[in-house]
């Protein structure tokens, strides 16, 4: 697991057997972006890593926008660990 922080926002990137996961936490709120382990499928935005899918996106920037909305912050405030920077199609 790799962690990045920016202000009150913490990002955690990890890989499971089936997914790449980028999880965000800020002020008691959370959001997660998931992609298949091969790294070529659409991104799924969820309220938590194990939560139900809210929306799918091709682009990482759009997924980050949605995650930021769930956290109530601006997308530019989200710290993205280098290992997760290539998520999206």
Biopython code that builds the backbone (N, CA, C, O; Angstrom):
import numpy as np
from Bio.PDB.StructureBuilder import StructureBuilder

atoms = [
    (1, "UNK", "N", (0.845, -1.175, 0.000)),
    (1, "UNK", "CA", (0.000, 0.000, 0.000)),
    (1, "UNK", "C", (0.892, 1.242, 0.000)),
    (1, "UNK", "O", (1.907, 1.303, 0.693)),
    (2, "UNK", "N", (0.483, 2.218, -0.792)),
    (2, "UNK", "CA", (1.185, 3.490, -0.887)),
    (2, "UNK", "C", (0.226, 4.572, -0.413)),
    (2, "UNK", "O", (-0.955, 4.557, -0.760)),
    (3, "UNK", "N", (0.730, 5.509, 0.378)),
    (3, "UNK", "CA", (-0.105, 6.571, 0.937)),
    (3, "UNK", "C", (0.421, 7.934, 0.508)),
    (3, "UNK", "O", (1.629, 8.150, 0.413)),
    (4, "UNK", "N", (-0.516, 8.853, 0.250)),
    (4, "UNK", "CA", (-0.171, 10.249, -0.045)),
    (4, "UNK", "C", (-1.140, 11.131, 0.732)),
    (4, "UNK", "O", (-2.295, 10.759, 0.939)),
    (5, "UNK", "N", (-0.675, 12.293, 1.158)),
    (5, "UNK", "CA", (-1.530, 13.214, 1.909)),
    (5, "UNK", "C", (-1.418, 14.617, 1.354)),
    (5, "UNK", "O", (-0.369, 15.034, 0.862)),
    (6, "UNK", "N", (-2.524, 15.337, 1.444)),
    (6, "UNK", "CA", (-2.570, 16.741, 1.068)),
    (6, "UNK", "C", (-3.579, 17.408, 1.978)),
    (6, "UNK", "O", (-4.783, 17.183, 1.854)),
    (7, "UNK", "N", (-3.091, 18.227, 2.889)),
    (7, "UNK", "CA", (-3.986, 18.839, 3.860)),
    (7, "UNK", "C", (-4.667, 17.769, 4.691)),
    (7, "UNK", "O", (-4.002, 16.924, 5.291)),
    (8, "UNK", "N", (-5.991, 17.802, 4.729)),
    (8, "UNK", "CA", (-6.763, 16.837, 5.509)),
    (8, "UNK", "C", (-7.169, 15.609, 4.703)),
    (8, "UNK", "O", (-7.930, 14.774, 5.193)),
    (9, "UNK", "N", (-6.667, 15.487, 3.462)),
    (9, "UNK", "CA", (-7.056, 14.370, 2.595)),
    (9, "UNK", "C", (-5.942, 13.335, 2.561)),
    (9, "UNK", "O", (-4.775, 13.667, 2.353)),
    (10, "UNK", "N", (-6.317, 12.079, 2.768)),
    (10, "UNK", "CA", (-5.379, 10.965, 2.678)),
    (10, "UNK", "C", (-5.793, 10.077, 1.514)),
    (10, "UNK", "O", (-6.968, 9.743, 1.366)),
    (11, "UNK", "N", (-4.830, 9.700, 0.695)),
    (11, "UNK", "CA", (-5.067, 8.775, -0.413)),
    (11, "UNK", "C", (-4.264, 7.508, -0.161)),
    (11, "UNK", "O", (-3.111, 7.563, 0.268)),
    (12, "UNK", "N", (-4.881, 6.374, -0.432)),
    (12, "UNK", "CA", (-4.194, 5.085, -0.299)),
    (12, "UNK", "C", (-4.384, 4.311, -1.598)),
    (12, "UNK", "O", (-5.507, 4.146, -2.074)),
    (13, "UNK", "N", (-3.282, 3.840, -2.164)),
    (13, "UNK", "CA", (-3.331, 3.031, -3.377)),
    (13, "UNK", "C", (-2.865, 1.630, -3.029)),
    (13, "UNK", "O", (-1.853, 1.443, -2.354)),
    (14, "UNK", "N", (-3.621, 0.648, -3.501)),
    (14, "UNK", "CA", (-3.230, -0.748, -3.284)),
    (14, "UNK", "C", (-3.776, -1.596, -4.423)),
    (14, "UNK", "O", (-4.680, -1.187, -5.152)),
    (15, "UNK", "N", (-3.212, -2.775, -4.556)),
    (15, "UNK", "CA", (-3.684, -3.728, -5.545)),
    (15, "UNK", "C", (-4.123, -4.997, -4.840)),
    (15, "UNK", "O", (-3.440, -5.502, -3.950)),
    (16, "UNK", "N", (-5.281, -5.505, -5.256)),
    (16, "UNK", "CA", (-5.778, -6.773, -4.749)),
    (16, "UNK", "C", (-5.603, -7.807, -5.857)),
    (16, "UNK", "O", (-4.989, -7.515, -6.883)),
    (17, "UNK", "N", (-6.128, -8.991, -5.664)),
    (17, "UNK", "CA", (-6.037, -10.022, -6.701)),
    (17, "UNK", "C", (-6.766, -9.606, -7.976)),
    (17, "UNK", "O", (-6.395, -10.041, -9.066)),
    (18, "UNK", "N", (-7.800, -8.770, -7.855)),
    (18, "UNK", "CA", (-8.585, -8.425, -9.034)),
    (18, "UNK", "C", (-8.673, -6.955, -9.381)),
    (18, "UNK", "O", (-9.134, -6.608, -10.468)),
    (19, "UNK", "N", (-8.236, -6.069, -8.471)),
    (19, "UNK", "CA", (-8.428, -4.645, -8.722)),
    (19, "UNK", "C", (-7.253, -3.786, -8.271)),
    (19, "UNK", "O", (-6.484, -4.144, -7.379)),
    (20, "UNK", "N", (-7.152, -2.646, -8.928)),
    (20, "UNK", "CA", (-6.306, -1.549, -8.471)),
    (20, "UNK", "C", (-7.257, -0.603, -7.749)),
    (20, "UNK", "O", (-8.289, -0.232, -8.307)),
    (21, "UNK", "N", (-6.938, -0.211, -6.537)),
    (21, "UNK", "CA", (-7.824, 0.636, -5.730)),
    (21, "UNK", "C", (-7.115, 1.902, -5.270)),
    (21, "UNK", "O", (-5.999, 1.867, -4.751)),
    (22, "UNK", "N", (-7.799, 3.018, -5.479)),
    (22, "UNK", "CA", (-7.331, 4.302, -4.981)),
    (22, "UNK", "C", (-8.427, 4.810, -4.060)),
    (22, "UNK", "O", (-9.526, 5.144, -4.504)),
    (23, "UNK", "N", (-8.112, 4.865, -2.771)),
    (23, "UNK", "CA", (-9.104, 5.249, -1.763)),
    (23, "UNK", "C", (-8.730, 6.605, -1.171)),
    (23, "UNK", "O", (-7.561, 6.885, -0.910)),
    (24, "UNK", "N", (-9.748, 7.438, -0.967)),
    (24, "UNK", "CA", (-9.562, 8.762, -0.384)),
    (24, "UNK", "C", (-10.381, 8.876, 0.890)),
    (24, "UNK", "O", (-11.476, 8.322, 0.987)),
    (25, "UNK", "N", (-9.841, 9.602, 1.872)),
    (25, "UNK", "CA", (-10.560, 9.918, 3.106)),
    (25, "UNK", "C", (-10.302, 11.378, 3.459)),
    (25, "UNK", "O", (-9.182, 11.876, 3.347)),
    (26, "UNK", "N", (-11.377, 12.053, 3.892)),
    (26, "UNK", "CA", (-11.260, 13.442, 4.329)),
    (26, "UNK", "C", (-12.441, 13.767, 5.230)),
    (26, "UNK", "O", (-13.594, 13.587, 4.839)),
    (27, "UNK", "N", (-12.160, 14.237, 6.418)),
    (27, "UNK", "CA", (-13.195, 14.688, 7.357)),
    (27, "UNK", "C", (-14.329, 13.675, 7.528)),
    (27, "UNK", "O", (-15.500, 14.053, 7.533)),
    (28, "UNK", "N", (-13.992, 12.412, 7.666)),
    (28, "UNK", "CA", (-14.991, 11.375, 7.890)),
    (28, "UNK", "C", (-15.704, 10.894, 6.643)),
    (28, "UNK", "O", (-16.535, 9.989, 6.725)),
    (29, "UNK", "N", (-15.403, 11.473, 5.492)),
    (29, "UNK", "CA", (-16.002, 11.051, 4.221)),
    (29, "UNK", "C", (-14.995, 10.191, 3.467)),
    (29, "UNK", "O", (-13.789, 10.288, 3.694)),
    (30, "UNK", "N", (-15.499, 9.351, 2.571)),
    (30, "UNK", "CA", (-14.598, 8.515, 1.782)),
    (30, "UNK", "C", (-15.098, 8.387, 0.350)),
    (30, "UNK", "O", (-16.270, 8.615, 0.050)),
    (31, "UNK", "N", (-14.173, 8.016, -0.517)),
    (31, "UNK", "CA", (-14.465, 7.750, -1.921)),
    (31, "UNK", "C", (-13.388, 6.796, -2.415)),
    (31, "UNK", "O", (-12.262, 6.806, -1.917)),
    (32, "UNK", "N", (-13.738, 5.975, -3.393)),
    (32, "UNK", "CA", (-12.772, 5.030, -3.943)),
    (32, "UNK", "C", (-12.921, 4.962, -5.454)),
    (32, "UNK", "O", (-14.018, 5.088, -5.998)),
    (33, "UNK", "N", (-11.792, 4.761, -6.115)),
    (33, "UNK", "CA", (-11.760, 4.546, -7.554)),
    (33, "UNK", "C", (-11.118, 3.188, -7.770)),
    (33, "UNK", "O", (-10.039, 2.911, -7.247)),
    (34, "UNK", "N", (-11.794, 2.333, -8.552)),
    (34, "UNK", "CA", (-11.303, 0.972, -8.776)),
    (34, "UNK", "C", (-11.178, 0.703, -10.277)),
    (34, "UNK", "O", (-11.956, 1.211, -11.084)),
    (35, "UNK", "N", (-10.189, -0.102, -10.625)),
    (35, "UNK", "CA", (-9.973, -0.524, -12.001)),
    (35, "UNK", "C", (-9.505, -1.971, -11.959)),
    (35, "UNK", "O", (-8.913, -2.403, -10.970)),
    (36, "UNK", "N", (-9.767, -2.731, -13.035)),
    (36, "UNK", "CA", (-9.307, -4.115, -13.011)),
    (36, "UNK", "C", (-7.782, -4.161, -12.919)),
    (36, "UNK", "O", (-7.102, -3.197, -13.272)),
    (37, "UNK", "N", (-7.268, -5.257, -12.456)),
    (37, "UNK", "CA", (-5.838, -5.381, -12.169)),
    (37, "UNK", "C", (-4.982, -5.219, -13.422)),
    (37, "UNK", "O", (-3.823, -4.813, -13.332)),
    (38, "UNK", "N", (-5.548, -5.535, -14.599)),
    (38, "UNK", "CA", (-4.807, -5.373, -15.841)),
    (38, "UNK", "C", (-4.661, -3.906, -16.230)),
    (38, "UNK", "O", (-3.788, -3.559, -17.027)),
    (39, "UNK", "N", (-5.517, -3.037, -15.669)),
    (39, "UNK", "CA", (-5.387, -1.606, -15.878)),
    (39, "UNK", "C", (-5.935, -1.076, -17.180)),
    (39, "UNK", "O", (-5.512, -0.012, -17.632)),
    (40, "UNK", "N", (-6.877, -1.791, -17.808)),
    (40, "UNK", "CA", (-7.397, -1.272, -19.068)),
    (40, "UNK", "C", (-8.908, -1.077, -19.077)),
    (40, "UNK", "O", (-9.446, -0.606, -20.079)),
    (41, "UNK", "N", (-9.598, -1.411, -18.027)),
    (41, "UNK", "CA", (-11.061, -1.288, -17.988)),
    (41, "UNK", "C", (-11.479, 0.085, -17.476)),
    (41, "UNK", "O", (-10.661, 0.862, -16.982)),
    (42, "UNK", "N", (-12.773, 0.362, -17.607)),
    (42, "UNK", "CA", (-13.319, 1.616, -17.093)),
    (42, "UNK", "C", (-13.103, 1.691, -15.587)),
    (42, "UNK", "O", (-12.996, 0.673, -14.903)),
    (43, "UNK", "N", (-13.044, 2.913, -15.095)),
    (43, "UNK", "CA", (-12.878, 3.159, -13.664)),
    (43, "UNK", "C", (-14.240, 3.181, -12.987)),
    (43, "UNK", "O", (-15.195, 3.747, -13.520)),
    (44, "UNK", "N", (-14.329, 2.577, -11.834)),
    (44, "UNK", "CA", (-15.560, 2.540, -11.053)),
    (44, "UNK", "C", (-15.394, 3.450, -9.844)),
    (44, "UNK", "O", (-14.416, 3.332, -9.106)),
    (45, "UNK", "N", (-16.333, 4.347, -9.640)),
    (45, "UNK", "CA", (-16.308, 5.208, -8.453)),
    (45, "UNK", "C", (-17.288, 4.633, -7.447)),
    (45, "UNK", "O", (-18.433, 4.327, -7.780)),
    (46, "UNK", "N", (-16.824, 4.489, -6.214)),
    (46, "UNK", "CA", (-17.621, 3.923, -5.129)),
    (46, "UNK", "C", (-17.491, 4.825, -3.895)),
    (46, "UNK", "O", (-16.539, 5.599, -3.791)),
    (47, "UNK", "N", (-18.436, 4.726, -2.970)),
    (47, "UNK", "CA", (-18.298, 5.499, -1.730)),
    (47, "UNK", "C", (-17.183, 4.952, -0.839)),
    (47, "UNK", "O", (-16.573, 5.703, -0.077)),
    (48, "UNK", "N", (-16.915, 3.654, -0.931)),
    (48, "UNK", "CA", (-15.826, 2.984, -0.218)),
    (48, "UNK", "C", (-15.259, 1.911, -1.140)),
    (48, "UNK", "O", (-15.863, 1.602, -2.167)),
    (49, "UNK", "N", (-14.121, 1.344, -0.793)),
    (49, "UNK", "CA", (-13.512, 0.307, -1.632)),
    (49, "UNK", "C", (-14.445, -0.883, -1.840)),
    (49, "UNK", "O", (-14.459, -1.485, -2.914)),
    (50, "UNK", "N", (-15.218, -1.221, -0.816)),
    (50, "UNK", "CA", (-16.131, -2.361, -0.895)),
    (50, "UNK", "C", (-17.568, -1.957, -1.196)),
    (50, "UNK", "O", (-18.452, -2.813, -1.246)),
    (51, "UNK", "N", (-17.810, -0.668, -1.396)),
    (51, "UNK", "CA", (-19.165, -0.164, -1.613)),
    (51, "UNK", "C", (-19.690, -0.456, -3.007)),
    (51, "UNK", "O", (-18.967, -0.938, -3.878)),
    (52, "UNK", "N", (-20.954, -0.155, -3.194)),
    (52, "UNK", "CA", (-21.597, -0.342, -4.489)),
    (52, "UNK", "C", (-21.103, 0.713, -5.471)),
    (52, "UNK", "O", (-20.855, 1.862, -5.103)),
    (53, "UNK", "N", (-20.968, 0.306, -6.708)),
    (53, "UNK", "CA", (-20.536, 1.211, -7.771)),
    (53, "UNK", "C", (-21.557, 2.326, -7.964)),
    (53, "UNK", "O", (-22.759, 2.072, -8.046)),
    (54, "UNK", "N", (-21.068, 3.559, -8.034)),
    (54, "UNK", "CA", (-21.932, 4.709, -8.270)),
    (54, "UNK", "C", (-21.946, 5.104, -9.741)),
    (54, "UNK", "O", (-22.985, 5.485, -10.279)),
    (55, "UNK", "N", (-20.782, 5.010, -10.391)),
    (55, "UNK", "CA", (-20.653, 5.440, -11.785)),
    (55, "UNK", "C", (-19.375, 4.854, -12.364)),
    (55, "UNK", "O", (-18.457, 4.496, -11.627)),
    (56, "UNK", "N", (-19.319, 4.756, -13.712)),
    (56, "UNK", "CA", (-18.107, 4.320, -14.416)),
    (56, "UNK", "C", (-17.636, 5.423, -15.343)),
    (56, "UNK", "O", (-18.432, 6.162, -15.923)),
    (57, "UNK", "N", (-16.307, 5.515, -15.466)),
    (57, "UNK", "CA", (-15.706, 6.533, -16.315)),
    (57, "UNK", "C", (-14.548, 5.933, -17.105)),
    (57, "UNK", "O", (-13.859, 5.033, -16.624)),
    (58, "UNK", "N", (-14.339, 6.435, -18.320)),
    (58, "UNK", "CA", (-13.157, 6.071, -19.097)),
    (58, "UNK", "C", (-11.942, 6.834, -18.598)),
    (58, "UNK", "O", (-10.848, 6.280, -18.496)),
    (59, "UNK", "N", (-12.139, 8.101, -18.289)),
    (59, "UNK", "CA", (-11.014, 8.962, -17.939)),
    (59, "UNK", "C", (-10.794, 9.101, -16.445)),
    (59, "UNK", "O", (-11.743, 9.169, -15.664)),
    (60, "UNK", "N", (-9.541, 9.143, -16.063)),
    (60, "UNK", "CA", (-9.151, 9.284, -14.666)),
    (60, "UNK", "C", (-9.602, 10.630, -14.111)),
    (60, "UNK", "O", (-10.056, 10.713, -12.970)),
    (61, "UNK", "N", (-9.479, 11.681, -14.916)),
    (61, "UNK", "CA", (-9.860, 13.018, -14.441)),
    (61, "UNK", "C", (-11.339, 13.073, -14.068)),
    (61, "UNK", "O", (-11.701, 13.692, -13.068)),
    (62, "UNK", "N", (-12.190, 12.434, -14.858)),
    (62, "UNK", "CA", (-13.625, 12.427, -14.552)),
    (62, "UNK", "C", (-13.908, 11.640, -13.277)),
    (62, "UNK", "O", (-14.759, 12.030, -12.477)),
    (63, "UNK", "N", (-13.192, 10.529, -13.090)),
    (63, "UNK", "CA", (-13.355, 9.744, -11.867)),
    (63, "UNK", "C", (-12.884, 10.548, -10.652)),
    (63, "UNK", "O", (-13.515, 10.508, -9.596)),
    (64, "UNK", "N", (-11.779, 11.276, -10.805)),
    (64, "UNK", "CA", (-11.290, 12.122, -9.714)),
    (64, "UNK", "C", (-12.290, 13.229, -9.389)),
    (64, "UNK", "O", (-12.492, 13.557, -8.220)),
    (65, "UNK", "N", (-12.916, 13.806, -10.410)),
    (65, "UNK", "CA", (-13.940, 14.833, -10.182)),
    (65, "UNK", "C", (-15.069, 14.282, -9.320)),
    (65, "UNK", "O", (-15.524, 14.939, -8.383)),
    (66, "UNK", "N", (-15.519, 13.067, -9.643)),
    (66, "UNK", "CA", (-16.620, 12.458, -8.894)),
    (66, "UNK", "C", (-16.178, 12.144, -7.465)),
    (66, "UNK", "O", (-16.925, 12.391, -6.518)),
    (67, "UNK", "N", (-14.975, 11.604, -7.304)),
    (67, "UNK", "CA", (-14.462, 11.298, -5.966)),
    (67, "UNK", "C", (-14.366, 12.580, -5.128)),
    (67, "UNK", "O", (-14.721, 12.585, -3.949)),
    (68, "UNK", "N", (-13.891, 13.650, -5.736)),
    (68, "UNK", "CA", (-13.786, 14.929, -5.027)),
    (68, "UNK", "C", (-15.166, 15.429, -4.613)),
    (68, "UNK", "O", (-15.335, 15.963, -3.517)),
    (69, "UNK", "N", (-16.137, 15.258, -5.481)),
    (69, "UNK", "CA", (-17.513, 15.658, -5.159)),
    (69, "UNK", "C", (-18.034, 14.892, -3.944)),
    (69, "UNK", "O", (-18.693, 15.467, -3.077)),
    (70, "UNK", "N", (-17.737, 13.596, -3.886)),
    (70, "UNK", "CA", (-18.166, 12.792, -2.734)),
    (70, "UNK", "C", (-17.523, 13.275, -1.436)),
    (70, "UNK", "O", (-18.126, 13.193, -0.366)),
    (71, "UNK", "N", (-16.305, 13.774, -1.540)),
    (71, "UNK", "CA", (-15.580, 14.260, -0.361)),
    (71, "UNK", "C", (-15.887, 15.716, -0.041)),
    (71, "UNK", "O", (-15.577, 16.190, 1.052)),
    (72, "UNK", "N", (-16.489, 16.423, -0.978)),
    (72, "UNK", "CA", (-16.782, 17.833, -0.777)),
    (72, "UNK", "C", (-15.564, 18.728, -0.908)),
    (72, "UNK", "O", (-15.460, 19.753, -0.234)),
    (73, "UNK", "N", (-14.631, 18.332, -1.787)),
    (73, "UNK", "CA", (-13.414, 19.114, -2.015)),
    (73, "UNK", "C", (-13.238, 19.352, -3.512)),
    (73, "UNK", "O", (-13.942, 18.760, -4.329)),
    (74, "UNK", "N", (-12.305, 20.214, -3.860)),
    (74, "UNK", "CA", (-11.971, 20.443, -5.264)),
    (74, "UNK", "C", (-11.085, 19.302, -5.770)),
    (74, "UNK", "O", (-10.241, 18.807, -5.024)),
    (75, "UNK", "N", (-11.263, 18.878, -7.024)),
    (75, "UNK", "CA", (-10.442, 17.784, -7.562)),
    (75, "UNK", "C", (-8.939, 18.020, -7.438)),
    (75, "UNK", "O", (-8.183, 17.074, -7.215)),
    (76, "UNK", "N", (-8.497, 19.270, -7.581)),
    (76, "UNK", "CA", (-7.057, 19.563, -7.500)),
    (76, "UNK", "C", (-6.489, 19.331, -6.106)),
    (76, "UNK", "O", (-5.271, 19.275, -5.933)),
    (77, "UNK", "N", (-7.365, 19.194, -5.109)),
    (77, "UNK", "CA", (-6.913, 18.949, -3.738)),
    (77, "UNK", "C", (-6.596, 17.475, -3.478)),
    (77, "UNK", "O", (-5.959, 17.152, -2.475)),
    (78, "UNK", "N", (-7.032, 16.577, -4.370)),
    (78, "UNK", "CA", (-6.835, 15.148, -4.149)),
    (78, "UNK", "C", (-5.383, 14.757, -4.405)),
    (78, "UNK", "O", (-4.870, 14.976, -5.503)),
    (79, "UNK", "N", (-4.719, 14.183, -3.411)),
    (79, "UNK", "CA", (-3.356, 13.683, -3.636)),
    (79, "UNK", "C", (-3.433, 12.342, -4.370)),
    (79, "UNK", "O", (-4.210, 11.467, -3.989)),
    (80, "UNK", "N", (-2.638, 12.184, -5.408)),
    (80, "UNK", "CA", (-2.641, 10.937, -6.175)),
    (80, "UNK", "C", (-1.236, 10.335, -6.118)),
    (80, "UNK", "O", (-0.292, 10.913, -6.657)),
    (81, "UNK", "N", (-1.096, 9.184, -5.472)),
    (81, "UNK", "CA", (0.210, 8.532, -5.437)),
    (81, "UNK", "C", (0.680, 8.228, -6.861)),
    (81, "UNK", "O", (-0.128, 7.908, -7.733)),
    (82, "UNK", "N", (1.968, 8.330, -7.086)),
    (82, "UNK", "CA", (2.553, 8.107, -8.422)),
    (82, "UNK", "C", (2.109, 6.766, -9.013)),
    (82, "UNK", "O", (1.874, 6.680, -10.219)),
    (83, "UNK", "N", (1.991, 5.737, -8.205)),
    (83, "UNK", "CA", (1.619, 4.407, -8.684)),
    (83, "UNK", "C", (0.206, 4.374, -9.268)),
    (83, "UNK", "O", (-0.114, 3.477, -10.047)),
    (84, "UNK", "N", (-0.641, 5.334, -8.905)),
    (84, "UNK", "CA", (-2.015, 5.375, -9.397)),
    (84, "UNK", "C", (-2.215, 6.362, -10.537)),
    (84, "UNK", "O", (-3.307, 6.428, -11.101)),
    (85, "UNK", "N", (-1.197, 7.123, -10.888)),
    (85, "UNK", "CA", (-1.328, 8.193, -11.873)),
    (85, "UNK", "C", (-1.701, 7.704, -13.266)),
    (85, "UNK", "O", (-2.183, 8.494, -14.078)),
    (86, "UNK", "N", (-1.493, 6.426, -13.565)),
    (86, "UNK", "CA", (-1.809, 5.908, -14.906)),
    (86, "UNK", "C", (-3.158, 5.201, -14.986)),
    (86, "UNK", "O", (-3.428, 4.494, -15.957)),
    (87, "UNK", "N", (-4.004, 5.383, -13.981)),
    (87, "UNK", "CA", (-5.320, 4.750, -14.015)),
    (87, "UNK", "C", (-6.176, 5.420, -15.096)),
    (87, "UNK", "O", (-5.995, 6.600, -15.397)),
    (88, "UNK", "N", (-7.093, 4.670, -15.667)),
    (88, "UNK", "CA", (-7.956, 5.181, -16.725)),
    (88, "UNK", "C", (-7.535, 4.637, -18.071)),
    (88, "UNK", "O", (-6.507, 3.973, -18.207)),
    (89, "UNK", "N", (-8.355, 4.935, -19.061)),
    (89, "UNK", "CA", (-8.085, 4.398, -20.401)),
    (89, "UNK", "C", (-7.432, 5.438, -21.288)),
    (89, "UNK", "O", (-7.135, 5.160, -22.450)),
]
sb = StructureBuilder()
sb.init_structure("model")
sb.init_model(0)
sb.init_chain("A")
sb.init_seg("    ")
for serial, (resi, resn, name, xyz) in enumerate(atoms, 1):
    if name == "N":
        sb.init_residue(resn, " ", resi, " ")
    sb.init_atom(name, np.array(xyz, "f"), 0.0, 1.0, " ", f" {name:<3s}", serial, name[0])
structure = sb.get_structure()
